[in-house]
């Protein structure tokens, strides 16, 4: 069985008009519009609402954990000093 089909029909391809050709003559503008279309613009972290809230949540959890950890150390030190007296 053949994998490929050869298209042997002679169809005339339409030639673009002079206006369409002139539109694409400026390569710099064409390249800029291509890059805008293909590449997503990168938004800074402070402007990306979801990422900013995620980082804020991680910072809050880290702060609460460290606060609780230091609080437990202070309680255990206080208990050790009371027992030694």
Secondary structure, DSSP 4 states (H G I P E B T S, - for coil): --S-------PPPPPPPHHHHHHT--HHHHHHHHHHHHSPPPPPTTT-HHHHHHHHHHHHHHHHHHHHHHHHHHHHHHHHHHHH-
